Amino acid sequence: MVVSRSFARAYFQDGNAIGGHFRHGGAKEWSTIVGVVADVRHIDLESPPAPTLYEPSWDVSDLAILTHLAPDAILPAVRRAVREAGAPFVIGNAKTMQERAGEAAASRRFQTVLLAAFAAIAVFLALVGLYGLLSYMVRQRLGEIGVRVALGADRRRIITMVLCDGLSIAGAGLAIGLAAATALARWGASLLYGVSPLDPVTFGLLPLLIVIVTAGACVLPAWRASRVDPVTALRN
């Protein structure tokens, strides 16, 4: 028989199972292990691979074939070979492994697209709210900005001041958001495949993106504030 890697690790010291013997299911004879293969997720993508053993048998419901040719080109030859071998089954519903993997992940892919759409809407609303808040803050500080300009503050200093205020708000929001995301990460682990709940790329790139977008959202109000007429600002 051939066993999976998780099977070899579970039942043999150091995972060295080749040449070992195993008996299962009340069998009277011992079987010799002649190979170790990679783990396969037979049930779904989220469940960890279970220890699995493979033994020669015609009592099968699925047949997997490795080929470097086009699957449609070899299918008639495979059907003919199975028929000539006297196998008690007929090959039907033939699909490539890529198609079967796509079907297995279809529901999760739909959920991912849906979550991504909601996330994009949330980011858009947050950016719109952030821009509105920054614009309101600048309007509230027109008098102060007018005084600064009248006293000789240059445009770069005004823009830097507004940017720092905007980034401080974004920084506080990111600190709270990252803390909450870290606390809730394990709750969402069941929805992830191939990515850890505390994925460093996700926790690193997304805050960086938010900071960049925040800086961009601050530029226009800051630029407008730097061009304010001191007299008009003081009158307002």
C-alpha positions, 0 to 999 in steps of 0.5 A: 500500500501507499500512505500519506505523509500525515499517516507516516508521521502519525504511525511511524517514527520520524515519518519513515514508513517505506518498508514498514508493515501495516494491518487494518480493518480486521485483515489477517495479512500484513501489507507492506508500505511501498511509498509515501505521497503528499496529503490530499484534502478529500473532504473540503479545503478547510479541514486538515488532511487526514491520515490516508492509506491507498491500496490496490483495488477495483472497487473505486468510484474515482480514477485519477490519471496523470498525463502531459497530453490534452485530457480530451485526447486521451479519454477514448484510449483510457476508456478502451484500456479500462474496458479491456482490463475488465474493470467493473465500472465505466468512466463517466463525468470526466473532468480535469483536476483544475475543474474539480478544484474549481468546483470545490472552491466555488462556494468559498470563492463566492464568499470571498468576492462578496466579502471583498465587495463589502470591504471595498464599500467600507473603505470607500465610505471611510475615505469619503468620511475622512475627506469630509472630516478633514475638509470640515477641520480645515474650514474650522481653522481658517482663522488660525490659518489666516493668522499663520499666513499673515505672520509669514507661514509658507505654503509647505508649513501649512500643508504639513500641519494639515497632513499631520493632523489628518494622519494622526486621525488615521493613525488612531483609527488604524491602531484601534482597527488593528487591535480589533482585527487581531482580537477577532482574527481567530474567529475568522480563521474558518473562512480562510484557506492558505492564509493565516489569520494573522497574515503579515502581508495583509496586516502590513500592506492594508494599513500602508494603503490606508495611510497612502490614501489618507495622505492623498485625501489630505493633500487637496484640503491642505493645498486649498488652505495654503492658498487662503487669503489672510484677510478673508480668513480673518474676516470669516 
